[in-house]
Amino acid sequence: MSDGDAVGKHITEALGGSFVAPLSHEERVEVERVTGFVEGVASCYYSLSARETNPERRAAYEAEMRRHDDVSRRIDSMSAEERQEVLRTYPALLRRLQAEIDA
């Protein structure tokens, strides 16, 4: 192990973390797609809540918007399985929400 490796390991351990390899090109593309879907869904909920006059439905839309904002904040720490779940389920959710906005 070179001195550079030892220093890097020491800093990582001092911060209480562990070494995480950088994402591959395919993983970066996947993360970008996940980010787009999550932000798109959150944006739809924002639009729906902004125009909703029923206080209960507005609160439900706002809760979903906050939930997806939270998901957006943790995209970088999602597992590959979590990212695949988003890619499997969010396209249909996004289409449904866009149709609701357009209705």
C-alpha positions as CSV (number, residue, x, y, z in Angstrom):
1,M,0.0,0.0,0.0
2,S,1.4,3.4,-1.0
3,D,1.5,6.4,1.3
4,G,-1.4,8.0,-0.7
5,D,-3.6,4.9,-0.1
6,A,-2.8,4.9,3.6
7,V,-3.7,8.6,3.9
8,G,-6.9,8.1,2.0
9,K,-7.9,5.2,4.1
10,H,-7.1,7.0,7.3
11,I,-9.2,10.0,6.4
12,T,-12.1,7.9,5.4
13,E,-11.9,5.9,8.6
14,A,-11.5,9.1,10.7
15,L,-14.7,10.4,9.2
16,G,-16.5,7.2,10.2
17,G,-17.1,6.0,6.7
18,S,-15.9,3.3,4.4
19,F,-14.4,3.5,0.9
20,V,-17.0,3.5,-1.8
21,A,-15.9,3.0,-5.4
22,P,-16.9,5.6,-7.9
23,L,-19.9,4.9,-10.0
24,S,-19.4,3.3,-13.4
25,H,-20.6,5.2,-16.5
26,E,-23.8,2.9,-16.6
27,E,-24.5,3.6,-13.0
28,R,-24.1,7.4,-13.5
29,V,-26.6,7.2,-16.4
30,E,-29.0,5.2,-14.2
31,V,-28.7,7.8,-11.4
32,E,-29.4,10.6,-13.8
33,R,-32.5,8.7,-15.1
34,V,-33.7,8.1,-11.5
35,T,-33.1,11.7,-10.7
36,G,-35.2,12.8,-13.6
37,F,-38.1,10.6,-12.7
38,V,-38.1,11.5,-9.0
39,E,-37.9,15.2,-9.7
40,G,-40.6,14.9,-12.4
41,V,-43.0,13.1,-10.0
42,A,-42.3,15.7,-7.3
43,S,-42.9,18.5,-9.8
44,C,-46.3,16.9,-10.8
45,Y,-47.4,16.7,-7.1
46,Y,-46.3,20.4,-6.7
47,S,-48.5,21.4,-9.7
48,L,-51.4,19.4,-8.5
49,S,-51.2,20.8,-5.0
50,A,-50.9,24.4,-6.3
51,R,-54.2,24.2,-8.1
52,E,-56.1,22.0,-5.7
53,T,-58.9,23.8,-3.9
54,N,-59.9,20.9,-1.6
55,P,-57.8,21.3,1.6
56,E,-57.6,17.5,2.2
57,R,-56.5,16.7,-1.3
58,R,-54.1,19.6,-1.3
59,A,-52.5,18.3,1.9
60,A,-52.2,14.8,0.4
61,Y,-50.5,16.2,-2.7
62,E,-48.2,18.2,-0.5
63,A,-47.3,15.2,1.6
64,E,-46.4,13.2,-1.6
65,M,-44.4,16.2,-2.9
66,R,-42.4,16.2,0.4
67,R,-41.9,12.5,0.3
68,H,-40.5,12.6,-3.2
69,D,-38.3,15.6,-2.3
70,D,-36.9,13.3,0.5
71,V,-36.3,10.5,-2.0
72,S,-34.6,13.0,-4.3
73,R,-32.2,13.9,-1.5
74,R,-31.1,10.4,-1.0
75,I,-30.7,9.3,-4.6
76,D,-26.9,9.2,-4.3
77,S,-27.1,6.7,-1.4
78,M,-29.7,4.4,-3.1
79,S,-28.8,0.8,-3.7
80,A,-28.9,-0.5,-7.2
81,E,-32.2,-2.4,-6.3
82,E,-33.8,0.9,-5.1
83,R,-32.8,2.6,-8.3
84,Q,-34.2,-0.3,-10.4
85,E,-37.5,0.0,-8.4
86,V,-37.7,3.7,-9.3
87,L,-37.0,2.9,-13.0
88,R,-39.7,0.2,-12.9
89,T,-42.5,2.1,-11.2
90,Y,-42.0,5.8,-11.7
91,P,-42.6,6.0,-15.5
92,A,-46.2,4.8,-15.0
93,L,-46.7,7.1,-12.0
94,L,-45.3,10.0,-13.9
95,R,-47.7,9.3,-16.9
96,R,-50.6,9.0,-14.5
97,L,-49.8,12.3,-12.7
98,Q,-49.3,14.1,-16.1
99,A,-52.6,12.9,-17.3
100,E,-54.2,14.1,-14.0
101,I,-52.6,17.5,-14.6
102,D,-53.8,17.6,-18.2
103,A,-57.4,16.6,-17.3
